[in-house]
């Protein structure tokens, strides 16, 4: 099975997962083919009817009658994923789990199926999360596992209560990036894997523009740059770089050619967590990666220097930066 990026969308019952999913599919995925796996408790899926029919959805699979993290066996899960990949060739798979699911076992199933885990996105109901945390353990696990915390329904709480909630979320998960929303409406491309490709394209299109351009890639305060190199990189040095990226760098993704390896590496960095997978590409394919974050002009020179420091001298070549 070929490597496909997977995003896991989770959050307690009623938090607004399906509303967020519908908004993103309808507005933010740039026409890329997306497959959706929805997990429902019960014989008849309801949320699937809300999503089916959107132009971006290439394939819809419902896993009903059990929680994906515990009662749906690996065989059924792998069959569903294999069918999706073979019949639709999706750019991205989004798994919306039931509100009662612990996302960590789902993430392990994604990895064991040979897929690339892009991000865990947890939707939090700003008006009721305190009750959810008091009444159930799974709500805390959903928050702790998140790469992104979407604090939804912020129109239903005051600014003081919202600040208190965000401080609590920070204690439960200091690593996650927090984004506020009303009815799941987010303008940022940051959440899903497909959005990273659009950031890379924008960065390329903006090459050569004046650095003083105040509108440069300005979406929710984020900017990006692309690093490219014809030389193979040193793997331990590159992984150390990923481990030490500043907190302002929220996402990084790309293809890297490491010295001494026949296969190229697909790497994904999301909110302090990075994963590597391997793919065989034609000879001559160099390294290219996009880095996305806040206050990026301040960090960019040091990051470029560190990336250049990962290059080896296996053969003649040079790095190129956009």
MARLO-888261 format. One record per residue (C-alpha): residue number from 1; residue in one letter; x, y, z. Coordinates in Angstrom, 1 decimal, padded with zeros to 4 digits. Example, Ala and Ser with C-alpha at 12.3 -4.5 7.8 and 13.67 -1.06 7.14 Angstrom:
2
(pt 1, A, (012.3, -004.5, 007.8))
(pt 2, S, (013.7, -001.1, 007.1))
***
This chain:
322
(pt 1, X, (000.0, 000.0, 000.0))
(pt 2, X, (001.4, 003.4, -000.9))
(pt 3, X, (002.0, 006.0, 001.8))
(pt 4, X, (-001.0, 008.3, 002.3))
(pt 5, X, (-001.2, 011.1, 004.8))
(pt 6, X, (-003.9, 010.6, 007.5))
(pt 7, X, (-005.4, 013.2, 009.8))
(pt 8, X, (-007.4, 012.0, 012.9))
(pt 9, X, (-010.3, 014.3, 013.9))
(pt 10, X, (-011.4, 013.7, 017.4))
(pt 11, X, (-013.3, 015.5, 020.2))
(pt 12, X, (-015.9, 014.6, 022.8))
(pt 13, X, (-019.6, 014.2, 021.8))
(pt 14, X, (-021.2, 017.4, 020.6))
(pt 15, X, (-017.9, 019.3, 020.3))
(pt 16, X, (-018.5, 020.1, 016.6))
(pt 17, X, (-016.2, 017.7, 014.8))
(pt 18, X, (-018.6, 017.1, 011.9))
(pt 19, X, (-019.3, 020.8, 011.5))
(pt 20, X, (-015.6, 021.5, 011.3))
(pt 21, X, (-015.1, 018.7, 008.9))
(pt 22, X, (-017.8, 019.9, 006.6))
(pt 23, X, (-016.5, 023.5, 006.7))
(pt 24, X, (-012.9, 022.4, 005.9))
(pt 25, X, (-014.0, 020.1, 003.1))
(pt 26, X, (-016.2, 022.8, 001.6))
(pt 27, X, (-013.8, 025.7, 001.8))
(pt 28, X, (-010.2, 024.7, 002.6))
(pt 29, X, (-008.9, 021.7, 000.7))
(pt 30, X, (-008.2, 023.3, -002.7))
(pt 31, X, (-010.0, 020.6, -004.7))
(pt 32, X, (-007.7, 017.8, -003.7))
(pt 33, X, (-009.3, 014.3, -003.5))
(pt 34, X, (-010.1, 013.5, 000.1))
(pt 35, X, (-011.3, 010.2, 001.6))
(pt 36, X, (-013.3, 010.3, 004.8))
(pt 37, X, (-013.6, 007.4, 007.3))
(pt 38, X, (-016.4, 008.1, 009.9))
(pt 39, X, (-016.8, 006.0, 013.0))
(pt 40, X, (-020.3, 005.9, 014.5))
(pt 41, X, (-021.7, 004.0, 017.5))
(pt 42, X, (-024.9, 002.4, 016.2))
(pt 43, X, (-026.1, 000.6, 013.1))
(pt 44, X, (-027.2, 003.7, 011.2))
(pt 45, X, (-024.7, 006.5, 010.6))
(pt 46, X, (-026.0, 010.0, 010.9))
(pt 47, X, (-023.0, 012.3, 010.5))
(pt 48, X, (-022.1, 010.6, 007.2))
(pt 49, X, (-025.2, 012.1, 005.7))
(pt 50, X, (-023.9, 015.5, 006.6))
(pt 51, X, (-020.6, 015.0, 004.7))
(pt 52, X, (-021.6, 012.9, 001.7))
(pt 53, X, (-022.1, 014.9, -001.5))
(pt 54, X, (-019.4, 017.5, -000.9))
(pt 55, X, (-017.3, 017.9, -004.0))
(pt 56, X, (-014.0, 017.4, -002.2))
(pt 57, X, (-015.1, 013.9, -000.8))
(pt 58, X, (-013.8, 011.2, -003.1))
(pt 59, X, (-014.8, 008.3, -000.9))
(pt 60, X, (-016.9, 007.8, 002.2))
(pt 61, X, (-016.6, 004.8, 004.4))
(pt 62, X, (-018.5, 004.3, 007.7))
(pt 63, X, (-017.3, 002.0, 010.4))
(pt 64, X, (-020.5, 001.5, 012.6))
(pt 65, X, (-021.5, -000.5, 015.6))
(pt 66, X, (-018.4, 000.0, 017.7))
(pt 67, X, (-015.7, 002.4, 018.7))
(pt 68, X, (-012.8, 002.5, 016.3))
(pt 69, X, (-010.3, 002.5, 019.2))
(pt 70, X, (-011.4, -000.7, 020.8))
(pt 71, X, (-014.1, -002.9, 019.1))
(pt 72, X, (-013.3, -002.5, 015.4))
(pt 73, X, (-010.6, -005.1, 014.7))
(pt 74, X, (-007.4, -004.4, 012.8))
(pt 75, X, (-008.5, -006.6, 009.9))
(pt 76, X, (-011.7, -004.6, 009.2))
(pt 77, X, (-009.9, -001.3, 009.6))
(pt 78, X, (-007.0, -002.3, 007.2))
(pt 79, X, (-009.6, -003.6, 004.6))
(pt 80, X, (-011.4, -000.3, 004.7))
(pt 81, X, (-008.2, 001.7, 004.3))
(pt 82, X, (-006.9, -000.6, 001.6))
(pt 83, X, (-010.2, -000.2, -000.4))
(pt 84, X, (-009.9, 003.6, -000.1))
(pt 85, X, (-006.3, 003.8, -001.3))
(pt 86, X, (-006.8, 001.3, -004.2))
(pt 87, X, (-010.1, 002.7, -005.5))
(pt 88, X, (-009.7, 006.4, -005.1))
(pt 89, X, (-006.0, 007.2, -004.8))
(pt 90, X, (-006.7, 010.0, -002.3))
(pt 91, X, (-004.4, 012.9, -001.5))
(pt 92, X, (-005.5, 012.7, 002.1))
(pt 93, X, (-007.5, 010.4, 004.4))
(pt 94, X, (-009.5, 012.0, 007.3))
(pt 95, X, (-010.6, 009.7, 010.1))
(pt 96, X, (-013.4, 011.2, 012.2))
(pt 97, X, (-013.6, 009.1, 015.3))
(pt 98, X, (-016.6, 008.7, 017.6))
(pt 99, X, (-016.7, 011.2, 020.5))
(pt 100, X, (-015.9, 008.4, 022.9))
(pt 101, X, (-012.7, 007.2, 021.2))
(pt 102, X, (-009.2, 007.5, 022.6))
(pt 103, X, (-007.2, 008.8, 019.6))
(pt 104, X, (-003.9, 007.1, 020.5))
(pt 105, X, (-005.0, 003.5, 019.6))
(pt 106, X, (-006.4, 004.9, 016.3))
(pt 107, X, (-003.0, 006.6, 015.6))
(pt 108, X, (-001.2, 003.3, 016.2))
(pt 109, X, (-003.6, 001.5, 013.8))
(pt 110, X, (-002.8, 004.2, 011.2))
(pt 111, X, (000.9, 003.5, 011.6))
(pt 112, X, (000.6, -000.2, 011.6))
(pt 113, X, (-001.4, 000.0, 008.3))
(pt 114, X, (001.6, 001.6, 006.7))
(pt 115, X, (000.1, 005.1, 006.5))
(pt 116, X, (001.6, 008.4, 007.4))
(pt 117, X, (000.1, 010.1, 010.5))
(pt 118, X, (-000.1, 013.8, 009.7))
(pt 119, X, (-001.9, 015.2, 012.7))
(pt 120, X, (-004.3, 014.6, 015.5))
(pt 121, X, (-006.9, 017.4, 015.6))
(pt 122, X, (-009.1, 017.6, 018.8))
(pt 123, X, (-012.2, 019.8, 018.8))
(pt 124, X, (-013.0, 021.2, 022.3))
(pt 125, X, (-016.5, 022.5, 023.2))
(pt 126, X, (-015.6, 025.8, 025.0))
(pt 127, X, (-018.9, 025.9, 026.8))
(pt 128, X, (-019.0, 022.4, 028.2))
(pt 129, X, (-015.4, 021.1, 028.3))
(pt 130, X, (-015.1, 021.5, 032.1))
(pt 131, X, (-018.1, 019.1, 032.5))
(pt 132, X, (-016.6, 016.7, 030.0))
(pt 133, X, (-013.3, 016.6, 031.8))
(pt 134, X, (-015.1, 016.1, 035.2))
(pt 135, X, (-017.3, 013.3, 034.0))
(pt 136, X, (-015.0, 011.2, 031.7))
(pt 137, X, (-011.4, 010.3, 031.3))
(pt 138, X, (-011.5, 010.1, 027.5))
(pt 139, X, (-011.9, 013.8, 027.1))
(pt 140, X, (-008.6, 014.4, 028.8))
(pt 141, X, (-006.9, 011.7, 026.6))
(pt 142, X, (-008.3, 013.4, 023.5))
(pt 143, X, (-006.8, 016.7, 024.6))
(pt 144, X, (-003.5, 015.2, 025.6))
(pt 145, X, (-003.0, 013.4, 022.3))
(pt 146, X, (-003.7, 016.5, 020.1))
(pt 147, X, (-001.3, 018.2, 017.8))
(pt 148, X, (-004.0, 020.9, 017.3))
(pt 149, X, (-006.7, 021.9, 019.7))
(pt 150, X, (-009.6, 023.7, 018.0))
(pt 151, X, (-011.5, 025.6, 020.8))
(pt 152, X, (-014.9, 025.6, 019.3))
(pt 153, X, (-018.1, 027.6, 020.2))
(pt 154, X, (-016.1, 030.5, 021.6))
(pt 155, X, (-019.1, 032.7, 021.0))
(pt 156, X, (-020.9, 031.0, 023.9))
(pt 157, X, (-018.3, 032.0, 026.6))
(pt 158, X, (-016.8, 035.2, 027.8))
(pt 159, X, (-013.2, 036.3, 027.2))
(pt 160, X, (-012.3, 035.7, 030.8))
(pt 161, X, (-013.7, 032.2, 030.9))
(pt 162, X, (-012.0, 031.5, 027.6))
(pt 163, X, (-008.7, 032.6, 028.9))
(pt 164, X, (-009.1, 030.4, 031.9))
(pt 165, X, (-010.0, 027.4, 029.7))
(pt 166, X, (-007.0, 027.9, 027.4))
(pt 167, X, (-004.7, 028.0, 030.4))
(pt 168, X, (-006.2, 024.7, 031.5))
(pt 169, X, (-005.7, 023.2, 028.1))
(pt 170, X, (-002.1, 024.4, 028.1))
(pt 171, X, (-001.5, 022.4, 031.3))
(pt 172, X, (-003.1, 019.3, 029.8))
(pt 173, X, (-001.2, 019.7, 026.6))
(pt 174, X, (001.6, 022.3, 026.4))
(pt 175, X, (002.7, 021.1, 022.9))
(pt 176, X, (-000.5, 021.5, 021.0))
(pt 177, X, (-001.3, 024.6, 018.8))
(pt 178, X, (-004.6, 026.1, 019.9))
(pt 179, X, (-007.0, 027.7, 017.4))
(pt 180, X, (-010.3, 029.4, 018.2))
(pt 181, X, (-013.4, 028.8, 016.1))
(pt 182, X, (-017.2, 029.5, 015.9))
(pt 183, X, (-019.2, 026.6, 014.4))
(pt 184, X, (-016.0, 025.1, 013.0))
(pt 185, X, (-015.2, 028.0, 010.7))
(pt 186, X, (-011.4, 028.3, 010.4))
(pt 187, X, (-009.6, 030.2, 007.7))
(pt 188, X, (-006.2, 028.6, 008.3))
(pt 189, X, (-004.9, 025.8, 006.0))
(pt 190, X, (-002.7, 024.7, 008.9))
(pt 191, X, (-004.7, 021.8, 010.2))
(pt 192, X, (-004.7, 019.3, 007.4))
(pt 193, X, (-002.0, 017.7, 005.3))
(pt 194, X, (-003.4, 019.1, 002.0))
(pt 195, X, (-003.0, 022.6, 003.4))
(pt 196, X, (000.8, 022.1, 003.7))
(pt 197, X, (001.0, 021.6, -000.1))
(pt 198, X, (-000.7, 024.9, -000.6))
(pt 199, X, (001.8, 026.6, 001.7))
(pt 200, X, (004.6, 025.2, -000.3))
(pt 201, X, (003.0, 026.4, -003.6))
(pt 202, X, (002.5, 029.9, -002.1))
(pt 203, X, (006.1, 030.0, -000.9))
(pt 204, X, (007.3, 029.2, -004.4))
(pt 205, X, (005.1, 031.8, -006.0))
(pt 206, X, (006.3, 034.4, -003.6))
(pt 207, X, (010.0, 033.7, -004.4))
(pt 208, X, (011.8, 036.9, -005.2))
(pt 209, X, (009.2, 039.2, -003.7))
(pt 210, X, (010.5, 041.9, -001.4))
(pt 211, X, (010.9, 040.7, 002.2))
(pt 212, X, (009.1, 043.8, 003.4))
(pt 213, X, (005.9, 042.6, 001.8))
(pt 214, X, (003.5, 042.8, 004.8))
(pt 215, X, (001.0, 040.5, 003.1))
(pt 216, X, (003.6, 037.7, 002.5))
(pt 217, X, (001.7, 034.4, 003.2))
(pt 218, X, (-000.2, 036.1, 006.0))
(pt 219, X, (-002.9, 033.6, 007.0))
(pt 220, X, (-003.7, 033.6, 010.8))
(pt 221, X, (-000.3, 035.2, 011.4))
(pt 222, X, (001.7, 032.3, 009.8))
(pt 223, X, (004.3, 032.4, 007.1))
(pt 224, X, (006.5, 029.8, 005.4))
(pt 225, X, (009.7, 029.2, 003.6))
(pt 226, X, (011.0, 026.3, 001.4))
(pt 227, X, (014.4, 024.7, 001.7))
(pt 228, X, (015.9, 022.6, -001.2))
(pt 229, X, (019.2, 020.9, -001.6))
(pt 230, X, (020.9, 018.7, -004.3))
(pt 231, X, (023.2, 017.2, -001.7))
(pt 232, X, (022.2, 014.3, 000.6))
(pt 233, X, (021.7, 015.2, 004.2))
(pt 234, X, (023.1, 013.6, 007.4))
(pt 235, X, (020.1, 011.8, 009.0))
(pt 236, X, (021.2, 012.1, 012.7))
(pt 237, X, (021.9, 015.8, 012.2))
(pt 238, X, (018.6, 016.3, 010.5))
(pt 239, X, (016.6, 014.5, 013.3))
(pt 240, X, (018.4, 016.6, 015.9))
(pt 241, X, (017.4, 019.7, 014.0))
(pt 242, X, (013.7, 018.6, 014.1))
(pt 243, X, (014.0, 017.9, 017.8))
(pt 244, X, (015.2, 021.4, 018.4))
(pt 245, X, (012.9, 023.4, 016.2))
(pt 246, X, (011.6, 026.5, 018.0))
(pt 247, X, (008.0, 026.4, 019.2))
(pt 248, X, (007.0, 029.0, 016.7))
(pt 249, X, (007.6, 026.4, 013.9))
(pt 250, X, (004.2, 024.6, 013.9))
(pt 251, X, (004.6, 022.4, 010.8))
(pt 252, X, (007.3, 021.1, 008.5))
(pt 253, X, (007.0, 018.5, 005.8))
(pt 254, X, (008.9, 017.3, 002.8))
(pt 255, X, (011.1, 014.8, 001.0))
(pt 256, X, (014.7, 014.3, 002.2))
(pt 257, X, (017.5, 012.3, 000.7))
(pt 258, X, (019.8, 011.0, 003.4))
(pt 259, X, (023.4, 010.0, 002.8))
(pt 260, X, (023.9, 006.2, 002.6))
(pt 261, X, (020.3, 005.4, 001.9))
(pt 262, X, (018.7, 004.1, -001.3))
(pt 263, X, (015.2, 005.3, -000.4))
(pt 264, X, (014.1, 008.8, 000.2))
(pt 265, X, (012.5, 009.9, 003.5))
(pt 266, X, (009.1, 011.5, 003.8))
(pt 267, X, (009.2, 013.5, 007.0))
(pt 268, X, (006.4, 015.2, 008.9))
(pt 269, X, (006.8, 017.6, 011.8))
(pt 270, X, (003.7, 018.8, 013.6))
(pt 271, X, (003.7, 020.8, 016.9))
(pt 272, X, (006.8, 019.2, 018.3))
(pt 273, X, (006.3, 015.7, 017.0))
(pt 274, X, (008.0, 014.3, 014.0))
(pt 275, X, (007.7, 011.0, 012.0))
(pt 276, X, (009.7, 009.5, 009.2))
(pt 277, X, (008.6, 007.1, 006.5))
(pt 278, X, (010.4, 005.8, 003.4))
(pt 279, X, (009.6, 005.9, -000.3))
(pt 280, X, (011.5, 004.9, -003.5))
(pt 281, X, (011.8, 007.8, -005.9))
(pt 282, X, (013.7, 008.2, -009.2))
(pt 283, X, (017.4, 009.1, -009.1))
(pt 284, X, (018.2, 012.7, -009.0))
(pt 285, X, (015.3, 013.8, -006.7))
(pt 286, X, (016.8, 016.1, -004.1))
(pt 287, X, (015.6, 017.3, -000.8))
(pt 288, X, (012.8, 019.8, -000.4))
(pt 289, X, (010.9, 020.9, 002.6))
(pt 290, X, (008.4, 023.5, 003.7))
(pt 291, X, (008.5, 025.1, 007.2))
(pt 292, X, (005.5, 027.0, 008.5))
(pt 293, X, (005.2, 029.0, 011.7))
(pt 294, X, (004.8, 032.3, 013.4))
(pt 295, X, (007.5, 035.0, 013.5))
(pt 296, X, (009.3, 033.0, 010.8))
(pt 297, X, (011.5, 035.9, 009.5))
(pt 298, X, (013.2, 035.9, 012.9))
(pt 299, X, (013.9, 032.2, 012.9))
(pt 300, X, (014.5, 031.6, 009.2))
(pt 301, X, (018.3, 032.6, 008.9))
(pt 302, X, (019.2, 030.3, 011.8))
(pt 303, X, (017.1, 027.5, 010.4))
(pt 304, X, (018.6, 027.8, 006.9))
(pt 305, X, (022.1, 027.7, 008.3))
(pt 306, X, (021.2, 024.6, 010.4))
(pt 307, X, (019.7, 022.9, 007.4))
(pt 308, X, (022.8, 023.7, 005.3))
(pt 309, X, (024.9, 022.2, 008.1))
(pt 310, X, (023.1, 018.9, 007.6))
(pt 311, X, (024.4, 018.6, 004.0))
(pt 312, X, (027.1, 016.1, 003.3))
(pt 313, X, (029.7, 016.1, 000.5))
(pt 314, X, (028.8, 012.8, -001.1))
(pt 315, X, (028.8, 014.5, -004.6))
(pt 316, X, (028.9, 017.8, -006.2))
(pt 317, X, (025.8, 019.9, -005.6))
(pt 318, X, (024.4, 023.0, -003.9))
(pt 319, X, (021.5, 024.0, -001.7))
(pt 320, X, (018.8, 026.2, -003.1))
(pt 321, X, (016.5, 028.2, -000.9))
(pt 322, X, (013.1, 029.8, -001.7))
***
